[in-house]
Amino acid sequence: MSKKILFLNRSSPYGSSLAQDGLDAALAAALFDQEVSIVFMDDGVYQCLPDQDASFIQKKSISKQLSALSLYDISSVYIHQESMKAYLTTEAIASIDTTIFAPIDSHGLQNLIHQHDHILSF
């Protein structure tokens, strides 16, 4: 039986494994035919910035992996508007691909949370 799982990605893309762990968990859930939604908020909005280069810390760029979410049938991908305004510059906000990351406000997020069976925060 399929469940609706919401992943709240709140961690910066590098510096700990939480961002990668959240992405891996979402992909694994999707592989097991669960209905997956992802919201990037707080420091997690940094994961949505394009053209990340993590080679200097010998890591793969998370931004490249995020562009492949649709291959796993994950199409409900959001970025929290209030977090964007708090954490990102106007220029950085303009660089975010809204065809991948749909903006969602706090009220919409609250509604989204109530629509899911499980909520996981990374």
N, C-alpha and C positions, 0 to 999 in steps of 0.2 A: 504494500500500500504506500502510495506516494505521500510524502509530507511536504509542507511548505516551510522552507528554512531561510531565515534572514540572517545574513552575515553583516555585522557592523565592523567595518575595518577602520580602526581608530588610531593605528600606530604608524609612525613614519616608516618610509620604505626601507630604510637601512639603519643599522645601529643595534638591532635585535632581530630575532627570527620571527617576531609576531606577524609582520606584514606578509611574509612568505608563507607562514603557517596558515593564516587566514585564507589566502588565495588557494593553497593546496587543499584545504578542507572544503572550500566551495567547489573546486573542480572534482574532488572525490565524491562529494554528495551528488553532483550533477551526473557523474558517471553511473551512479546507482539509481538513476531516474527520479531523483528528488527535485522538486521545484525550488530553484535557488534564486534568491534576490540578494544583491550586495549594495550596501550604502557605505560610501567613503565619507568620514567625518573626522572632526578634530585634526590631529596630526596626519590622519589617513588621507587627507586631501592632497598631500604631497605625492602620494602614489599615482595620482592622476595626471601629473605634469608630464608633457611629452619630452622626448629627446633626453632622457636620463642616461647618464654614463656612469655606471658603477664599476667600470673596469679598474679604476685606481684602488678600489678596495677588494678587488678580485671576486666580484659578485656579478651575477647576471641582472640586467635591468628588469625591474618589475613592470615598467610601462610597456615593454614588448609583450609580456605575457598577458597583460590586460586586454590588449587588442585582439587576442585570440579567444576571449570569453564566448563569443557567439558560436565558435566551433563546438563548444560543450553545451549548446542550447541555453546559455545564460544570457538572457536579453534584458532582464530587469536589473539594470545597473544605475545607481544614483550617486549624486554628489550633493552633500548637505550645503545649502546656500549660505546659512549663517556661518558655518565653519570656513567656507571659501572667503567670505568677507573678513573674518577674523584672522586668518592665517596667511592669505595670499595677497600679493599686490594686484592692482588692476590689470597690469600686463600679464601676469601669470594666469589670472582668471580668464582673460581673453584667449589664452593659448589652449585651454582645455577643450577637448573634442566633445561637444554636447550631443553628437550622434552616438557616442559610446556611453557617456556619463550624463544622464538626465538630471537636471537640477531639481532638488526637492527641498521644501522649507520644513520647519519644525512641525507644523500642523500636518503636513503630508506624511512626514516620518512617523508621527504618532499613529496615523491611520494605517500606514504600512505595517507597523509593528503588530497592530491588532489583527491583521489579516494572515499572520503567519503562525504555524504550529510551534516552531522553535526559533529562538534568537540566540546567536553566538556572537560574542564580541572578542575581537583580536586587537 
